[in-house]
Amino acid sequence: CARVPVFIGHGESVNIEFEKEISEDKLKETLKKSPGVSVIDYRKDEGYVTPDECAGEDNVFVSRIRKDNTVKNGISLWIVADNLRKGAALNAVQIGEELIKKKFFKNEK
């Protein structure tokens, strides 16, 4: 991936090579069902989210989901998130919540 640093947020152009063929529509539907992910993918100018637009948001935004013909079973995506929230503090809180939910910590006295 190529990571683009900006004042608030970050953007990444990601290329994924899957084991099996997957359609753009199937990947979109899967991502839409994923907690903490918003899919904003309109095939027109400004049909994607920029790092500036995601500032103050907890979700990760996925856009520009396209077939990548440079590899077998490839998909390209544009991903942005507020790195001050999702890239740092919120991740730590969510990891802690999962550990508590899965009873990772023993109640020691």
Phi, psi and omega in degrees: 000161173247125182257133183249111180280138176221176185302305176233132179094171173214154179234141180224132171266115187243135175243126182241134173250114182272156177295318181241161179296139176222138180277159176301318182296319179296317179296318177302312181297320178295314180296322179298332180274354184275128179296139177083007181239133173242130178259118177235096188221084178256133184275066177203169177304139181062026178268030181213166183261140178257162177304323180297321183287339182268358181303132179087000181257148177274331184289160169262132184254129180246130182222176174049050178282114186222151173295136177255103184279003180277345178222159177290133178059039183263146175225140175248146177216159173247125184235132176227152177202156174283107185291343177281339180253290184287329182277357185216264190300314184298321178302315181299317179296314182295322177296315177301317179298318179295319179298318178294315181300322181270009177054044179293323182271135177269145179281092182261141180244000000 
